[in-house]
């Protein structure tokens, strides 16, 4: 099983989580904690360009993070989803609600 790698980077007004590998129910803990803790305090950007796989648990945490962002008044962006990540998000039927960007320079 491919591991999940998370690199956290802080910008002026956001936190960026760069994800690579597989995001699934076996390794969701650290990702879930980082999303829930950060979205309460500031805007969040998830770089999904290097995700090799994602299951429904991973998608669920992304959706919850998006909803929490709205609750706390912070934006939640998805950046450059890999084909696998894009398909998983499209299959939810909620793809259009997400804020997609190509670069952190688009964060407002």
Secondary structure, 3 states (H helix, E strand, C coil): CCCEEEEEEECCCEEEEEEEEEECCCCHHHHHHHHHHHHCCCEEEEEEEEEEEECHHHHHHHHHHHHHHHHHCCCEEEECCCHHHHHHHHCCCCHHHCEEECCHHHCC
